[in-house]
Amino acid sequence: MMIAESVARLAATLLAIAQTRVELVATEVEEESLRYFSYLLMSMAAMFCAGVAILLGTMLIVVLYWESNRTGVLLALTVLFALSAAMIGLRVRSRYRGKPKLLTHTMTELTRDTEMLQPRT
């Protein structure tokens, strides 16, 4: 009876460890998908700002020879949207480069589990 109880406890422990690791993997995958979604949104905002900057820049060239009052406003708006696009693009790039590797926490926990299961000398 003693061996059967030990095997049952061992199986329960191993199952609990596996469940914890699967939950950790799921959490990390969800965090990564949210991170990629934020990259997508910021990239779309940067592309919108770049498109507006191009449109306003084109309008500026047309208006340059029209009246001098509108030129300053269009120039300021063109610079504003161009700088916004550049700042958002640089932010996306830096956040992407600084992101943690996928499943880092899971791999750390599995390494720790492996070390704990090794015989001690």
N, C-alpha and C positions, 0 to 999 in steps of 0.2 A: 504494500500500500504506500509505503514511504516513497518509493521510486516513482510511482504514478502521480503522486501529489507534486513531487519535485518537477517532473516533466510538464505537468499542467501549469505550474507556476512559471516555469521557464517559457513555455509557449505563450502564456498571457503577457509576460514581460516583453517578449520579442514582438508580439502583436501590438502592444502599446507603443513601443519604440517605433515600429514601422508606421503606425497611425500618426504619431507626432511628426515624423519626417515627411510624410505625404502632405500633412497640413502645412508644414513649413514650405514645401515646394509650391503648393497652391498659393500661399500668401506672396511668395516672391514672384511668381508668374503674374499675379494680379498687379503687384506694384510695378513690374516692368511694363505691363500693358498700359497702365495709367501714365507712366513716364513717356512712353512712345506717343500716346494720345496728346500729351501736352506739347511734345516736340512738333507734332502735326499742326496743332492749333497755332503755335507761335510761328511756324514756317508759313502757314497760310496768311497770318497777319503781316509778316514781312513781305510776302509776295504782293499782297494788296497795297501796302505802302509803296513798294517799288513801282507798281503799276500806276498808282496815282502820281508819283514823282515823274514818271515818264510822260504821262498825260499833261501834267502841269508844265513840264519842261517844254513840251511841244507847243503848248498854248503860249508860253513865254516867248518863244522864238517868233510866233506869229504876231504877238502883241508888241514886240520890241519896236517895231516901226510904226505902231499905231499911236498910242498916247503914252506919255511918260508916267502918268499917275498909276496905272495898273501894273506897270512893270515891277515895281518894288514889292507889291503884294504877291504877285505870282512867283517872283523869285523867292520870297520868304517862305511861301507854301511849298515850293519845290524843294528847297533846302530842308524844311521841316520833315516832309515825308521821306526824303532820301536819308536823312539822319535816323529817322525812326526805323526804316527798313534795315539800315546798317546795324543799329544797336540791337534790334530783335534778332537779326541773323547771327551776330557775334554771340549773343546770349545763348541761342540754341546750340551753336557750335561748342561753346565752353561747357554748357551743361551736358551735352552728349559726350564730350571727351572725359568729363569728370564723373560719369555715372559708374556705379559699382557693377562688377561683372554679374552676369545672370547666375542665380543660385549660389551665391557666395556663402550665405549663412547656412544653407543646407549642406554644402560641402564641408564647412567648418564643423558642423555637428556630426556628420558622418565620420570625419577624421577623428574627432574626439571619441566617438563610439568605438571606432576601431582600436584606438589606443587603450581604451578601458578594457577591451576584451582580450588584449594581448597578455600573455602570462608575464607576471612581474618577476624580475630577477634580483 
